[in-house]
Amino acid sequence: MAESQASSVAFRTITALAALVVVIAGMWAAEEVVLPVLFAVLLSIVSAPMVLWLERRRIPAWIAVLLVVLLVMGILAVFGTVLAASVSEFSQAIPRYKTRLDSSLDVVNTWISELGYELSYDQLAKIEPGTWMDTLGATLSGLIDALTNTALVVLTMVFILLEIAEMPRKLRAAFHDPGRALGRARRMVIEVQRYLVIKTLISALTGVLVGSWTWILGVDFPLLWGFVGFALNYIPNVGSIIAAAPPMAVALVQLGPGHAILVGAGYTVVNMLLGNLLEPQWMGRQLGLSPLVVFLSLLFWGGLWGSVGMLLSVPLTMVIKISFEQSDDFRWIAVLLSGAPDIEDQRFREGKALPLAKGPVMNAARSTANGEIITKPAVTVTDEIRD
Protein backbone atom coordinates (compact mmCIF):
# COMPACT_ATOMS: atom_id res chain seq x y z
CA MET A 1 0.00 0.00 0.00
CA ALA A 2 2.81 2.37 0.94
CA GLU A 3 4.66 1.52 -2.26
CA SER A 4 1.52 2.22 -4.28
CA GLN A 5 1.09 5.62 -2.65
CA ALA A 6 4.76 6.46 -3.21
CA SER A 7 4.46 5.48 -6.86
CA SER A 8 1.33 7.60 -7.19
CA VAL A 9 3.07 10.63 -5.69
CA ALA A 10 6.11 10.12 -7.92
CA PHE A 11 3.89 9.80 -10.99
CA ARG A 12 1.99 12.99 -10.16
CA THR A 13 5.25 14.84 -9.57
CA ILE A 14 6.77 13.72 -12.86
CA THR A 15 3.55 14.53 -14.69
CA ALA A 16 3.41 17.99 -13.12
CA LEU A 17 7.03 18.71 -14.05
CA ALA A 18 6.45 17.56 -17.63
CA ALA A 19 3.34 19.73 -17.85
CA LEU A 20 5.31 22.67 -16.45
CA VAL A 21 7.95 22.30 -19.16
CA VAL A 22 5.26 22.18 -21.84
CA VAL A 23 3.53 25.26 -20.42
CA ILE A 24 6.77 27.26 -20.24
CA ALA A 25 7.67 26.30 -23.81
CA GLY A 26 4.19 27.29 -24.93
CA MET A 27 4.40 30.68 -23.20
CA TRP A 28 7.75 31.34 -24.84
CA ALA A 29 6.47 30.32 -28.29
CA ALA A 30 3.25 32.35 -27.95
CA GLU A 31 4.95 35.47 -26.59
CA GLU A 32 3.39 37.80 -29.18
CA VAL A 33 -0.10 36.79 -28.07
CA VAL A 34 0.44 36.08 -24.37
CA LEU A 35 2.13 39.38 -23.46
CA PRO A 36 -0.61 41.69 -24.82
CA VAL A 37 -3.22 39.55 -23.06
CA LEU A 38 -1.29 39.75 -19.77
CA PHE A 39 -1.03 43.53 -20.11
CA ALA A 40 -4.76 43.69 -20.77
CA VAL A 41 -5.45 41.62 -17.64
CA LEU A 42 -3.24 43.82 -15.45
CA LEU A 43 -4.73 47.01 -16.90
CA SER A 44 -8.21 45.59 -16.28
CA ILE A 45 -7.40 44.85 -12.64
CA VAL A 46 -6.32 48.46 -12.12
CA SER A 47 -9.21 49.90 -14.17
CA ALA A 48 -12.06 47.80 -12.76
CA PRO A 49 -12.78 50.06 -9.73
CA MET A 50 -13.43 52.99 -12.08
CA VAL A 51 -15.88 50.90 -14.13
CA LEU A 52 -17.74 49.75 -11.01
CA TRP A 53 -17.81 53.33 -9.69
CA LEU A 54 -19.46 54.52 -12.91
CA GLU A 55 -21.94 51.63 -12.84
CA ARG A 56 -23.02 52.58 -9.31
CA ARG A 57 -24.02 55.95 -10.76
CA ARG A 58 -26.42 54.20 -13.12
CA ILE A 59 -24.20 54.51 -16.18
CA PRO A 60 -24.71 51.50 -18.49
CA ALA A 61 -21.93 48.92 -18.26
CA TRP A 62 -20.85 49.20 -21.87
CA ILE A 63 -20.58 52.99 -21.66
CA ALA A 64 -18.61 52.76 -18.41
CA VAL A 65 -16.22 50.24 -19.95
CA LEU A 66 -15.81 52.35 -23.09
CA LEU A 67 -15.00 55.49 -21.10
CA VAL A 68 -12.45 53.73 -18.90
CA VAL A 69 -10.76 51.97 -21.82
CA LEU A 70 -10.50 55.24 -23.75
CA LEU A 71 -9.01 56.92 -20.68
CA VAL A 72 -6.40 54.18 -20.18
CA MET A 73 -5.47 54.07 -23.86
CA GLY A 74 -5.22 57.87 -23.93
CA ILE A 75 -2.81 57.88 -20.99
CA LEU A 76 -0.69 55.17 -22.61
CA ALA A 77 -0.72 57.04 -25.93
CA VAL A 78 0.50 60.27 -24.30
CA PHE A 79 3.16 58.34 -22.40
CA GLY A 80 4.37 56.57 -25.53
CA THR A 81 4.36 59.73 -27.67
CA VAL A 82 6.37 61.79 -25.19
CA LEU A 83 8.80 58.93 -24.57
CA ALA A 84 9.33 58.30 -28.28
CA ALA A 85 9.94 62.00 -28.94
CA SER A 86 12.43 62.24 -26.08
CA VAL A 87 14.32 59.13 -27.18
CA SER A 88 14.45 60.42 -30.76
CA GLU A 89 15.81 63.78 -29.63
CA PHE A 90 18.40 62.10 -27.45
CA SER A 91 19.50 59.81 -30.28
CA GLN A 92 20.16 62.84 -32.46
CA ALA A 93 22.34 64.32 -29.72
CA ILE A 94 24.45 61.18 -29.21
CA PRO A 95 27.11 62.14 -31.84
CA ARG A 96 27.72 65.40 -29.97
CA TYR A 97 28.09 63.51 -26.70
CA LYS A 98 30.39 60.98 -28.32
CA THR A 99 32.81 63.69 -29.44
CA ARG A 100 33.00 65.08 -25.92
CA LEU A 101 33.27 61.61 -24.43
CA ASP A 102 36.20 60.65 -26.64
CA SER A 103 38.21 63.57 -25.27
CA SER A 104 37.26 62.71 -21.70
CA LEU A 105 38.12 59.04 -22.19
CA ASP A 106 41.55 59.93 -23.53
CA VAL A 107 42.28 61.83 -20.31
CA VAL A 108 40.89 59.01 -18.16
CA ASN A 109 42.81 56.35 -20.07
CA THR A 110 46.06 58.31 -19.72
CA TRP A 111 45.53 58.66 -15.97
CA ILE A 112 44.73 54.95 -15.58
CA SER A 113 47.77 54.00 -17.67
CA GLU A 114 49.98 55.99 -15.31
CA LEU A 115 48.68 53.80 -12.50
CA GLY A 116 49.81 50.68 -14.35
CA TYR A 117 46.48 49.57 -15.79
CA GLU A 118 45.27 49.35 -19.37
CA LEU A 119 41.69 49.63 -20.60
CA SER A 120 40.69 48.26 -23.96
CA TYR A 121 38.44 50.11 -26.37
CA ASP A 122 35.60 47.70 -25.63
CA GLN A 123 35.84 48.45 -21.92
CA LEU A 124 35.82 52.17 -22.53
CA ALA A 125 32.87 51.88 -24.90
CA LYS A 126 30.74 50.42 -22.12
CA ILE A 127 30.41 53.83 -20.48
CA GLU A 128 29.38 55.57 -23.69
CA PRO A 129 25.87 57.07 -23.48
CA GLY A 130 24.89 55.35 -26.71
CA THR A 131 25.75 51.98 -25.19
CA TRP A 132 23.63 52.68 -22.14
CA MET A 133 20.78 53.83 -24.35
CA ASP A 134 20.96 50.58 -26.29
CA THR A 135 20.41 48.72 -23.02
CA LEU A 136 17.64 51.10 -22.04
CA GLY A 137 16.06 50.85 -25.47
CA ALA A 138 16.02 47.06 -25.27
CA THR A 139 14.23 47.31 -21.93
CA LEU A 140 11.57 49.73 -23.17
CA SER A 141 11.14 48.32 -26.66
CA GLY A 142 9.64 45.10 -25.36
CA LEU A 143 7.00 47.04 -23.47
CA ILE A 144 6.23 49.17 -26.51
CA ASP A 145 6.04 46.08 -28.74
CA ALA A 146 3.64 44.39 -26.33
CA LEU A 147 1.37 47.44 -26.41
CA THR A 148 1.68 47.84 -30.18
CA ASN A 149 -1.04 45.26 -30.76
CA THR A 150 -3.56 47.78 -29.51
CA ALA A 151 -6.58 45.95 -30.91
CA LEU A 152 -5.85 42.79 -28.93
CA VAL A 153 -5.20 44.73 -25.72
CA VAL A 154 -8.34 46.85 -26.07
CA LEU A 155 -10.64 43.95 -26.98
CA THR A 156 -9.33 41.82 -24.13
CA MET A 157 -9.79 44.69 -21.67
CA VAL A 158 -13.34 45.30 -22.86
CA PHE A 159 -14.40 41.68 -22.44
CA ILE A 160 -12.71 41.34 -19.05
CA LEU A 161 -14.32 44.50 -17.68
CA LEU A 162 -17.74 43.49 -19.00
CA GLU A 163 -17.43 40.08 -17.32
CA ILE A 164 -16.22 41.24 -13.89
CA ALA A 165 -19.66 41.67 -12.32
CA GLU A 166 -20.75 38.19 -13.44
CA MET A 167 -17.57 36.36 -12.49
CA PRO A 168 -18.68 35.29 -8.96
CA ARG A 169 -21.80 33.60 -10.38
CA LYS A 170 -19.72 31.76 -12.98
CA LEU A 171 -17.28 30.52 -10.35
CA ARG A 172 -20.15 29.25 -8.21
CA ALA A 173 -21.54 27.33 -11.16
CA ALA A 174 -18.19 25.99 -12.37
CA PHE A 175 -16.67 24.57 -9.15
CA HIS A 176 -17.91 22.02 -6.66
CA ASP A 177 -16.49 24.23 -3.88
CA PRO A 178 -17.44 27.71 -5.09
CA GLY A 179 -16.58 29.42 -1.81
CA ARG A 180 -12.97 28.33 -2.01
CA ALA A 181 -12.69 29.10 -5.74
CA LEU A 182 -14.24 32.54 -5.28
CA GLY A 183 -12.02 33.28 -2.29
CA ARG A 184 -8.93 32.27 -4.24
CA ALA A 185 -9.88 34.49 -7.19
CA ARG A 186 -10.63 37.39 -4.89
CA ARG A 187 -7.34 37.09 -3.09
CA MET A 188 -5.40 37.00 -6.36
CA VAL A 189 -7.12 40.15 -7.56
CA ILE A 190 -6.66 41.89 -4.21
CA GLU A 191 -2.93 41.22 -3.97
CA VAL A 192 -2.13 41.95 -7.62
CA GLN A 193 -4.21 45.12 -7.59
CA ARG A 194 -2.64 46.27 -4.34
CA TYR A 195 0.84 45.75 -5.76
CA LEU A 196 0.08 47.48 -9.07
CA VAL A 197 -1.64 50.50 -7.50
CA ILE A 198 1.06 51.09 -4.90
CA LYS A 199 3.91 50.39 -7.32
CA THR A 200 2.41 52.82 -9.85
CA LEU A 201 2.15 55.57 -7.24
CA ILE A 202 5.72 54.97 -6.06
CA SER A 203 7.00 54.84 -9.65
CA ALA A 204 5.20 58.06 -10.57
CA LEU A 205 6.67 59.81 -7.54
CA THR A 206 10.11 58.42 -8.42
CA GLY A 207 9.81 59.74 -11.97
CA VAL A 208 8.79 63.21 -10.79
CA LEU A 209 11.64 63.42 -8.27
CA VAL A 210 14.46 62.17 -10.51
CA GLY A 211 13.20 64.25 -13.44
CA SER A 212 13.11 67.35 -11.24
CA TRP A 213 16.57 66.60 -9.83
CA THR A 214 18.19 66.26 -13.25
CA TRP A 215 16.41 69.46 -14.37
CA ILE A 216 17.76 71.35 -11.33
CA LEU A 217 21.28 70.12 -12.08
CA GLY A 218 20.97 71.20 -15.72
CA VAL A 219 21.29 67.72 -17.23
CA ASP A 220 19.86 67.47 -20.74
CA PHE A 221 16.53 65.67 -21.31
CA PRO A 222 15.17 65.69 -17.72
CA LEU A 223 11.72 64.70 -19.00
CA LEU A 224 13.20 61.56 -20.55
CA TRP A 225 14.97 60.61 -17.32
CA GLY A 226 11.73 61.09 -15.40
CA PHE A 227 9.88 58.73 -17.74
CA VAL A 228 12.74 56.24 -17.59
CA GLY A 229 12.75 56.36 -13.79
CA PHE A 230 8.99 55.78 -13.75
CA ALA A 231 9.04 52.82 -16.14
CA LEU A 232 12.10 51.01 -14.80
CA ASN A 233 11.02 51.34 -11.17
CA TYR A 234 8.62 48.46 -11.88
CA ILE A 235 11.63 46.15 -12.31
CA PRO A 236 12.66 44.87 -8.85
CA ASN A 237 16.22 45.22 -7.55
CA VAL A 238 17.99 46.32 -10.75
CA GLY A 239 15.50 48.75 -12.30
CA SER A 240 16.76 51.78 -10.38
CA ILE A 241 20.38 50.96 -11.29
CA ILE A 242 19.54 50.74 -14.99
CA ALA A 243 17.56 54.00 -14.78
CA ALA A 244 20.42 55.92 -13.13
CA ALA A 245 23.17 54.89 -15.56
CA PRO A 246 22.18 56.92 -18.69
CA PRO A 247 21.65 60.30 -16.96
CA MET A 248 24.90 59.83 -15.03
CA ALA A 249 26.75 59.18 -18.30
CA VAL A 250 25.15 62.23 -19.92
CA ALA A 251 25.99 64.39 -16.89
CA LEU A 252 29.59 63.16 -17.02
CA VAL A 253 29.96 64.18 -20.65
CA GLN A 254 27.92 67.37 -20.47
CA LEU A 255 28.84 68.84 -17.08
CA GLY A 256 31.72 66.83 -15.67
CA PRO A 257 32.29 64.15 -13.01
CA GLY A 258 30.99 66.31 -10.15
CA HIS A 259 27.52 66.57 -11.64
CA ALA A 260 27.55 62.87 -12.53
CA ILE A 261 28.18 62.07 -8.86
CA LEU A 262 25.37 64.43 -7.84
CA VAL A 263 22.98 62.70 -10.24
CA GLY A 264 23.90 59.30 -8.80
CA ALA A 265 23.53 60.61 -5.26
CA GLY A 266 20.09 61.99 -6.05
CA TYR A 267 18.94 58.66 -7.47
CA THR A 268 20.30 56.89 -4.40
CA VAL A 269 18.46 59.17 -1.98
CA VAL A 270 15.18 58.89 -3.91
CA ASN A 271 15.33 55.11 -4.04
CA MET A 272 16.30 54.83 -0.37
CA LEU A 273 13.44 57.06 0.76
CA LEU A 274 10.78 55.62 -1.51
CA GLY A 275 11.94 52.03 -1.91
CA ASN A 276 13.09 51.36 1.65
CA LEU A 277 10.75 53.57 3.68
CA LEU A 278 7.57 54.64 1.90
CA GLU A 279 6.93 51.56 -0.24
CA PRO A 280 7.22 49.00 2.60
CA GLN A 281 4.94 51.15 4.75
CA TRP A 282 2.28 51.27 2.03
CA MET A 283 2.67 47.61 1.14
CA GLY A 284 1.93 46.43 4.67
CA ARG A 285 3.44 42.96 4.79
CA GLN A 286 4.85 43.81 1.38
CA LEU A 287 4.66 41.15 -1.34
CA GLY A 288 4.46 37.98 0.74
CA LEU A 289 7.52 36.86 -1.25
CA SER A 290 11.06 36.42 -0.01
CA PRO A 291 13.73 38.73 -1.50
CA LEU A 292 15.46 35.71 -3.01
CA VAL A 293 12.25 34.64 -4.75
CA VAL A 294 11.74 38.17 -6.11
CA PHE A 295 15.26 38.13 -7.54
CA LEU A 296 14.93 34.61 -9.00
CA SER A 297 11.54 35.46 -10.49
CA LEU A 298 13.17 38.48 -12.12
CA LEU A 299 15.75 36.18 -13.72
CA PHE A 300 13.20 33.56 -14.77
CA TRP A 301 10.57 35.82 -16.32
CA GLY A 302 13.28 38.06 -17.77
CA GLY A 303 14.89 35.04 -19.42
CA LEU A 304 11.51 33.91 -20.73
CA TRP A 305 10.16 37.22 -22.07
CA GLY A 306 13.06 39.66 -21.83
CA SER A 307 12.60 43.09 -20.31
CA VAL A 308 8.80 42.80 -20.35
CA GLY A 309 9.08 39.63 -18.28
CA MET A 310 11.05 41.62 -15.71
CA LEU A 311 8.21 44.14 -15.46
CA LEU A 312 5.66 41.35 -14.95
CA SER A 313 7.80 39.13 -12.72
CA VAL A 314 6.35 40.08 -9.33
CA PRO A 315 2.60 40.01 -10.21
CA LEU A 316 2.97 36.67 -12.01
CA THR A 317 4.91 35.12 -9.13
CA MET A 318 2.31 36.36 -6.64
CA VAL A 319 -0.46 34.66 -8.63
CA ILE A 320 1.50 31.40 -8.74
CA LYS A 321 2.15 31.52 -4.99
CA ILE A 322 -1.52 32.10 -4.16
CA SER A 323 -2.54 29.24 -6.47
CA PHE A 324 -0.13 26.84 -4.78
CA GLU A 325 -1.43 27.81 -1.34
CA GLN A 326 -4.78 26.25 -2.25
CA SER A 327 -3.26 22.90 -3.27
CA ASP A 328 -2.41 20.16 -0.78
CA ASP A 329 0.17 18.69 -3.16
CA PHE A 330 1.98 21.94 -3.96
CA ARG A 331 1.47 24.04 -0.82
CA TRP A 332 5.09 23.39 0.09
CA ILE A 333 6.10 25.43 -2.96
CA ALA A 334 4.01 28.35 -1.68
CA VAL A 335 5.80 28.04 1.67
CA LEU A 336 9.20 28.24 -0.06
CA LEU A 337 8.07 31.30 -2.01
CA SER A 338 6.77 33.03 1.09
CA GLY A 339 8.66 35.71 2.94
CA ALA A 340 7.76 34.28 6.38
CA PRO A 341 6.79 30.64 5.78
CA ASP A 342 6.98 29.46 9.36
CA ILE A 343 4.29 31.93 10.45
CA GLU A 344 2.09 32.19 7.37
CA ASP A 345 1.91 28.49 6.61
CA GLN A 346 1.05 27.63 10.21
CA ARG A 347 -1.79 30.14 10.23
CA PHE A 348 -2.95 28.91 6.85
CA ARG A 349 -3.10 25.28 8.02
CA GLU A 350 -4.92 26.24 11.22
CA GLY A 351 -7.45 28.33 9.31
CA LYS A 352 -6.51 31.57 10.98
CA ALA A 353 -6.63 34.93 9.28
CA LEU A 354 -3.81 36.07 7.04
CA PRO A 355 -3.25 39.85 7.01
CA LEU A 356 -2.98 40.88 3.39
CA ALA A 357 -2.38 44.59 3.54
CA LYS A 358 -2.08 47.65 5.68
CA GLY A 359 -1.61 51.26 4.69
CA PRO A 360 -3.35 54.21 3.07
CA VAL A 361 -4.18 52.41 -0.16
CA MET A 362 -5.45 49.11 1.23
CA ASN A 363 -6.96 48.34 4.62
CA ALA A 364 -6.52 44.96 6.23
CA ALA A 365 -7.90 42.02 4.26
CA ARG A 366 -7.98 38.53 5.64
CA SER A 367 -8.70 35.09 4.26
CA THR A 368 -9.33 31.76 5.93
CA ALA A 369 -8.16 28.32 4.91
CA ASN A 370 -11.20 27.78 2.70
CA GLY A 371 -10.40 30.97 0.81
CA GLU A 372 -13.26 33.16 2.08
CA ILE A 373 -12.62 36.82 2.65
CA ILE A 374 -13.39 37.90 6.22
CA THR A 375 -12.57 41.57 5.92
CA LYS A 376 -12.53 43.12 2.47
CA PRO A 377 -9.99 45.81 1.58
CA ALA A 378 -11.04 49.40 1.18
CA VAL A 379 -9.85 49.69 -2.42
CA THR A 380 -10.26 46.54 -4.45
CA VAL A 381 -11.98 45.14 -7.47
CA THR A 382 -13.83 42.46 -5.59
CA ASP A 383 -15.44 44.53 -2.85
CA GLU A 384 -17.62 46.07 -5.54
CA ILE A 385 -18.51 42.85 -7.32
CA ARG A 386 -22.07 41.85 -6.82
CA ASP A 387 -22.17 38.39 -5.25
C-alpha positions in Angstrom: 0.0 0.0 0.0 2.8 2.4 0.9 4.7 1.5 -2.3 1.5 2.2 -4.3 1.1 5.6 -2.6 4.8 6.5 -3.2 4.5 5.5 -6.9 1.3 7.6 -7.2 3.1 10.6 -5.7 6.1 10.1 -7.9 3.9 9.8 -11.0 2.0 13.0 -10.2 5.2 14.8 -9.6 6.8 13.7 -12.9 3.6 14.5 -14.7 3.4 18.0 -13.1 7.0 18.7 -14.1 6.4 17.6 -17.6 3.3 19.7 -17.9 5.3 22.7 -16.5 8.0 22.3 -19.2 5.3 22.2 -21.8 3.5 25.3 -20.4 6.8 27.3 -20.2 7.7 26.3 -23.8 4.2 27.3 -24.9 4.4 30.7 -23.2 7.7 31.3 -24.8 6.5 30.3 -28.3 3.3 32.4 -28.0 4.9 35.5 -26.6 3.4 37.8 -29.2 -0.1 36.8 -28.1 0.4 36.1 -24.4 2.1 39.4 -23.5 -0.6 41.7 -24.8 -3.2 39.6 -23.1 -1.3 39.8 -19.8 -1.0 43.5 -20.1 -4.8 43.7 -20.8 -5.4 41.6 -17.6 -3.2 43.8 -15.5 -4.7 47.0 -16.9 -8.2 45.6 -16.3 -7.4 44.9 -12.6 -6.3 48.5 -12.1 -9.2 49.9 -14.2 -12.1 47.8 -12.8 -12.8 50.1 -9.7 -13.4 53.0 -12.1 -15.9 50.9 -14.1 -17.7 49.8 -11.0 -17.8 53.3 -9.7 -19.5 54.5 -12.9 -21.9 51.6 -12.8 -23.0 52.6 -9.3 -24.0 55.9 -10.8 -26.4 54.2 -13.1 -24.2 54.5 -16.2 -24.7 51.5 -18.5 -21.9 48.9 -18.3 -20.9 49.2 -21.9 -20.6 53.0 -21.7 -18.6 52.8 -18.4 -16.2 50.2 -20.0 -15.8 52.3 -23.1 -15.0 55.5 -21.1 -12.4 53.7 -18.9 -10.8 52.0 -21.8 -10.5 55.2 -23.8 -9.0 56.9 -20.7 -6.4 54.2 -20.2 -5.5 54.1 -23.9 -5.2 57.9 -23.9 -2.8 57.9 -21.0 -0.7 55.2 -22.6 -0.7 57.0 -25.9 0.5 60.3 -24.3 3.2 58.3 -22.4 4.4 56.6 -25.5 4.4 59.7 -27.7 6.4 61.8 -25.2 8.8 58.9 -24.6 9.3 58.3 -28.3 9.9 62.0 -28.9 12.4 62.2 -26.1 14.3 59.1 -27.2 14.4 60.4 -30.8 15.8 63.8 -29.6 18.4 62.1 -27.5 19.5 59.8 -30.3 20.2 62.8 -32.5 22.3 64.3 -29.7 24.5 61.2 -29.2 27.1 62.1 -31.8 27.7 65.4 -30.0 28.1 63.5 -26.7 30.4 61.0 -28.3 32.8 63.7 -29.4 33.0 65.1 -25.9 33.3 61.6 -24.4 36.2 60.6 -26.6 38.2 63.6 -25.3 37.3 62.7 -21.7 38.1 59.0 -22.2 41.6 59.9 -23.5 42.3 61.8 -20.3 40.9 59.0 -18.2 42.8 56.4 -20.1 46.1 58.3 -19.7 45.5 58.7 -16.0 44.7 55.0 -15.6 47.8 54.0 -17.7 50.0 56.0 -15.3 48.7 53.8 -12.5 49.8 50.7 -14.4 46.5 49.6 -15.8 45.3 49.3 -19.4 41.7 49.6 -20.6 40.7 48.3 -24.0 38.4 50.1 -26.4 35.6 47.7 -25.6 35.8 48.4 -21.9 35.8 52.2 -22.5 32.9 51.9 -24.9 30.7 50.4 -22.1 30.4 53.8 -20.5 29.4 55.6 -23.7 25.9 57.1 -23.5 24.9 55.3 -26.7 25.8 52.0 -25.2 23.6 52.7 -22.1 20.8 53.8 -24.3 21.0 50.6 -26.3 20.4 48.7 -23.0 17.6 51.1 -22.0 16.1 50.8 -25.5 16.0 47.1 -25.3 14.2 47.3 -21.9 11.6 49.7 -23.2 11.1 48.3 -26.7 9.6 45.1 -25.4 7.0 47.0 -23.5 6.2 49.2 -26.5 6.0 46.1 -28.7 3.6 44.4 -26.3 1.4 47.4 -26.4 1.7 47.8 -30.2 -1.0 45.3 -30.8 -3.6 47.8 -29.5 -6.6 46.0 -30.9 -5.9 42.8 -28.9 -5.2 44.7 -25.7 -8.3 46.8 -26.1 -10.6 44.0 -27.0 -9.3 41.8 -24.1 -9.8 44.7 -21.7 -13.3 45.3 -22.9 -14.4 41.7 -22.4 -12.7 41.3 -19.1 -14.3 44.5 -17.7 -17.7 43.5 -19.0 -17.4 40.1 -17.3 -16.2 41.2 -13.9 -19.7 41.7 -12.3 -20.8 38.2 -13.4 -17.6 36.4 -12.5 -18.7 35.3 -9.0 -21.8 33.6 -10.4 -19.7 31.8 -13.0 -17.3 30.5 -10.3 -20.2 29.2 -8.2 -21.5 27.3 -11.2 -18.2 26.0 -12.4 -16.7 24.6 -9.2 -17.9 22.0 -6.7 -16.5 24.2 -3.9 -17.4 27.7 -5.1 -16.6 29.4 -1.8 -13.0 28.3 -2.0 -12.7 29.1 -5.7 -14.2 32.5 -5.3 -12.0 33.3 -2.3 -8.9 32.3 -4.2 -9.9 34.5 -7.2 -10.6 37.4 -4.9 -7.3 37.1 -3.1 -5.4 37.0 -6.4 -7.1 40.2 -7.6 -6.7 41.9 -4.2 -2.9 41.2 -4.0 -2.1 42.0 -7.6 -4.2 45.1 -7.6 -2.6 46.3 -4.3 0.8 45.8 -5.8 0.1 47.5 -9.1 -1.6 50.5 -7.5 1.1 51.1 -4.9 3.9 50.4 -7.3 2.4 52.8 -9.8 2.1 55.6 -7.2 5.7 55.0 -6.1 7.0 54.8 -9.6 5.2 58.1 -10.6 6.7 59.8 -7.5 10.1 58.4 -8.4 9.8 59.7 -12.0 8.8 63.2 -10.8 11.6 63.4 -8.3 14.5 62.2 -10.5 13.2 64.3 -13.4 13.1 67.4 -11.2 16.6 66.6 -9.8 18.2 66.3 -13.3 16.4 69.5 -14.4 17.8 71.3 -11.3 21.3 70.1 -12.1 21.0 71.2 -15.7 21.3 67.7 -17.2 19.9 67.5 -20.7 16.5 65.7 -21.3 15.2 65.7 -17.7 11.7 64.7 -19.0 13.2 61.6 -20.5 15.0 60.6 -17.3 11.7 61.1 -15.4 9.9 58.7 -17.7 12.7 56.2 -17.6 12.7 56.4 -13.8 9.0 55.8 -13.7 9.0 52.8 -16.1 12.1 51.0 -14.8 11.0 51.3 -11.2 8.6 48.5 -11.9 11.6 46.2 -12.3 12.7 44.9 -8.9 16.2 45.2 -7.6 18.0 46.3 -10.8 15.5 48.7 -12.3 16.8 51.8 -10.4 20.4 51.0 -11.3 19.5 50.7 -15.0 17.6 54.0 -14.8 20.4 55.9 -13.1 23.2 54.9 -15.6 22.2 56.9 -18.7 21.7 60.3 -17.0 24.9 59.8 -15.0 26.7 59.2 -18.3 25.2 62.2 -19.9 26.0 64.4 -16.9 29.6 63.2 -17.0 30.0 64.2 -20.6 27.9 67.4 -20.5 28.8 68.8 -17.1 31.7 66.8 -15.7 32.3 64.2 -13.0 31.0 66.3 -10.1 27.5 66.6 -11.6 27.6 62.9 -12.5 28.2 62.1 -8.9 25.4 64.4 -7.8 23.0 62.7 -10.2 23.9 59.3 -8.8 23.5 60.6 -5.3 20.1 62.0 -6.0 18.9 58.7 -7.5 20.3 56.9 -4.4 18.5 59.2 -2.0 15.2 58.9 -3.9 15.3 55.1 -4.0 16.3 54.8 -0.4 13.4 57.1 0.8 10.8 55.6 -1.5 11.9 52.0 -1.9 13.1 51.4 1.6 10.7 53.6 3.7 7.6 54.6 1.9 6.9 51.6 -0.2 7.2 49.0 2.6 4.9 51.2 4.8 2.3 51.3 2.0 2.7 47.6 1.1 1.9 46.4 4.7 3.4 43.0 4.8 4.8 43.8 1.4 4.7 41.1 -1.3 4.5 38.0 0.7 7.5 36.9 -1.2 11.1 36.4 0.0 13.7 38.7 -1.5 15.5 35.7 -3.0 12.2 34.6 -4.7 11.7 38.2 -6.1 15.3 38.1 -7.5 14.9 34.6 -9.0 11.5 35.5 -10.5 13.2 38.5 -12.1 15.8 36.2 -13.7 13.2 33.6 -14.8 10.6 35.8 -16.3 13.3 38.1 -17.8 14.9 35.0 -19.4 11.5 33.9 -20.7 10.2 37.2 -22.1 13.1 39.7 -21.8 12.6 43.1 -20.3 8.8 42.8 -20.4 9.1 39.6 -18.3 11.1 41.6 -15.7 8.2 44.1 -15.5 5.7 41.4 -15.0 7.8 39.1 -12.7 6.4 40.1 -9.3 2.6 40.0 -10.2 3.0 36.7 -12.0 4.9 35.1 -9.1 2.3 36.4 -6.6 -0.5 34.7 -8.6 1.5 31.4 -8.7 2.1 31.5 -5.0 -1.5 32.1 -4.2 -2.5 29.2 -6.5 -0.1 26.8 -4.8 -1.4 27.8 -1.3 -4.8 26.3 -2.2 -3.3 22.9 -3.3 -2.4 20.2 -0.8 0.2 18.7 -3.2 2.0 21.9 -4.0 1.5 24.0 -0.8 5.1 23.4 0.1 6.1 25.4 -3.0 4.0 28.4 -1.7 5.8 28.0 1.7 9.2 28.2 -0.1 8.1 31.3 -2.0 6.8 33.0 1.1 8.7 35.7 2.9 7.8 34.3 6.4 6.8 30.6 5.8 7.0 29.5 9.4 4.3 31.9 10.5 2.1 32.2 7.4 1.9 28.5 6.6 1.1 27.6 10.2 -1.8 30.1 10.2 -3.0 28.9 6.9 -3.1 25.3 8.0 -4.9 26.2 11.2 -7.4 28.3 9.3 -6.5 31.6 11.0 -6.6 34.9 9.3 -3.8 36.1 7.0 -3.2 39.9 7.0 -3.0 40.9 3.4 -2.4 44.6 3.5 -2.1 47.7 5.7 -1.6 51.3 4.7 -3.4 54.2 3.1 -4.2 52.4 -0.2 -5.4 49.1 1.2 -7.0 48.3 4.6 -6.5 45.0 6.2 -7.9 42.0 4.3 -8.0 38.5 5.6 -8.7 35.1 4.3 -9.3 31.8 5.9 -8.2 28.3 4.9 -11.2 27.8 2.7 -10.4 31.0 0.8 -13.3 33.2 2.1 -12.6 36.8 2.7 -13.4 37.9 6.2 -12.6 41.6 5.9 -12.5 43.1 2.5 -10.0 45.8 1.6 -11.0 49.4 1.2 -9.9 49.7 -2.4 -10.3 46.5 -4.5 -12.0 45.1 -7.5 -13.8 42.5 -5.6 -15.4 44.5 -2.9 -17.6 46.1 -5.5 -18.5 42.8 -7.3 -22.1 41.8 -6.8 -22.2 38.4 -5.2 
